[in-house]
Amino acid sequence: MTDSVTLRVDGRSVAADEGITVAAALETAGVRALRRSVSGQPRGVFCAMGICFECRVTIDGVAHRRACVEPVRGGMEIATRSEGAGAAASAAGSETHACDVVVVGAGPAGIAAACRAAESGARTVVLDEGIAPGGQIHRHLPGRPAPPAAGAWLARLDRSGAEVRSRASVFDADRDTNGWSVVAESPEGRTEIRARSLVLATGARELFLPFPGWTLPGVLGAGGAQSLWKSGASLAGRTAVVAGSGPLLLPAAASLTKAGARVAIVAEQAGLLALGAFAAGLLRDPRKLVEAARHRRGFAATRYRTGTWIAEALGDESVERVVLTDGTRRYELPCDLAAVSYGLVPSTELARSLGCEIRRGRVAVDSDQRTSEPGIFCAGEPCGAAGIEGAIAEGEIAGLAAAGCRSGDSPDSRRLTRARGRSRRLGAKIETAFRPRPELRDLARADTVVCRCEDVSRGRLEPCASAREAKLSARAGMGACQGRVCGPALAFLFGWASDTVRSPIQPAALGNLGSQEDLA
């Protein structure tokens, strides 16, 4: 049984289960608006994965803490919408550690890479921002049972000898005299890991496309809503609309239903013909059809509409209803939760900063998952989102190669190559079937916010000619998320390629940006 603790939220006492995230505790307590944006708009949990920085609150006097990655502990003092609180400016400590292989990310690909590298005799360290290994797909709370699909791999990771460092946010990496140096921030301070080989398993994030009202609290990513529930939030009694595009909508709707929410509709923007062609293409892999059917049974009483999307979200301090359209007619549905996303975007920022070649928005790799930079390997969604099976196979290949093991022509090697090939073919089919329709470009009006961090509207971006100009003249991409949310939106709306990536890869406390010697 989980222990209950007491928090102080804006001066009032709130009970919460120990170990759940602060975001989950606030959601359960009915606190939806967590901060005010630069122009005074209410903002709440959005990605629920530590990417968007929309859920920042002040914890024990320290501002700008992401509620979705902070675990609850008794006696916490949490302030929402606060102004003028101080941010952490000095490091709690600093350490340097050497190993053979460092893996960034503990999702399915990273876990598989770490297992194979450590089992091959390489000293292996895993750095992950989550509060427990598993990634977003196998997100779970420490000390609680992991999803059955992840159990065997997590047990194998425990046995492998790999060292896992959770709540470690990588913000810098560079070439070292003997390989690579990776720097992360954790509650303990600054950690520098030096290794001969580096495996990037940094995953992906949801693709968010702006529409009027998408910044209202209660509008989340489809995966974000799942993550919030998996982090311990109670969603019972909520009325939800799930919308956007891609296979992720099915498990999101099933999870929300299981969580006790009433899912009013699942709106898929792709047309019926595209979905039919996609389903027909899965006949050679019936397991995927069975998986899709299982998810659909999870929300069997809910309408599933193709060729339909959210045109607008309405409400005052949080979402109260959404406007749906099929391109011809519009109608409103009441809801207090809208889970919306349009697929996945590979997280390539760390790879780009290290000079790895990027093709079509993905990290380019060879048959051994080697990138263009010697000693750097990449696996899973940074190479293109293609499902768990492929991510695990790529992780295994990358881990073996990073440990210096030749793949050869063994049965194991052939198995991994086949699994990777199947998943890459599936990924290509998903990309074709669920490509966002052109009409979605017209949803954002002149006054619709596109860059959520800096409240930059579409109208301010229209005169710009590139992402670089948008950054310099309108501050789009200059906020805390560093363009992770608005960058793909700008690419979709205007065709602008992402701007350059510079260190720090993501925000970090001032005291952690350099070594103790540098800061002395």
Secondary structure, DSSP 8 states (H G I E B T S, - for coil): ---EEEEEETTEEEEEETTSBHHHHHHHTT----EE-TTS-EE--SSSSSSS-TTEEEETTEEEEEGGG-B--TT-EEESS--S-B---S-S-EEEEEEEEEEE--SHHHHHHHHHHHHTT--EEEE-SSSSSSTTTT---TTS---HHHHHHHHHHHHHT-EEE-S-EEEEEEEETTEEEEEEEETTEEEEEEEEEEEE---EEE-----TTTTSTTEE-HHHHHHHHHTT---TT-EEEEEESSTTHHHHHHHHHHTT-EEEEEEE-S-HHHHHHHHHHGGG-HHHHHHHHHHHHTTTTSEEEES-EEEEEE-SSS--EEEEESSS-EEEEE-SEEEEE--EEE--HHHHHTT--EETTEE---TT-B-SSTTEEE-SGGG----HHHHHHHHHHHHHHHTT---TT-HHHHHHHHHHHHHHHHHHHHHHHT---GGGGGSS-TTSEEETTTTEEHHHHTT--SHHHHHHHH-TT-STTTTTTHHHHHHHHH--------SSSS---GGGSS-HHHH-
